[in-house]
């Protein structure tokens, strides 16, 4: 694989000329330098149900982070923010501001959870619109630098209400003319 050391020889590092985050030579994942963030994958729920989306933080060389600032946009005509975590402000119009600092959080495992309730029907986009992350050692000397947003959007597809019929319900499966 690219960048791998075998004996005393180190292969050339991976390159990603087309920007698909896959190495053009070995097809391995190419991650950015510095901190990066991603959002949970697309999901589907029914109206009235809740969903949690997770913001994950990663870094090729750092194992932790503890100063962060994100802005997240969401479709407020379909979703309502219901999370209760400290450090998250909701303007009620589709924008969350998330800020925190303090104890170390582990990259990849300590995620930031965003809870939503489906209040409408349709496809609701949720996206990370800005991200700044840093480690404690830099907190007193500089603002947290921008992080790269990877997979920064998710679609929550909200279907109609679920109807449960009792076992004693009988009749045709469809309505005819």
Beta strands, then each sheet from edge to edge (+ up, - down):
strand 1: 5-6
strand 2: 9-10
strand 3: 35-39
strand 4: 43-46
strand 5: 50-59
strand 6: 64-65
strand 7: 67-74
strand 8: 79-81
strand 9: 88-90
strand 10: 95-100
strand 11: 105-106
strand 12: 112-118
strand 13: 122-134
strand 14: 148-149
strand 15: 153-159
sheet 1: 1+ 2-
sheet 2: 8+ 12- 5+ 3- 14-
sheet 3: 4+ 15+ 13- 7+ 10- 9+
sheet 4: 6+ 11-
end
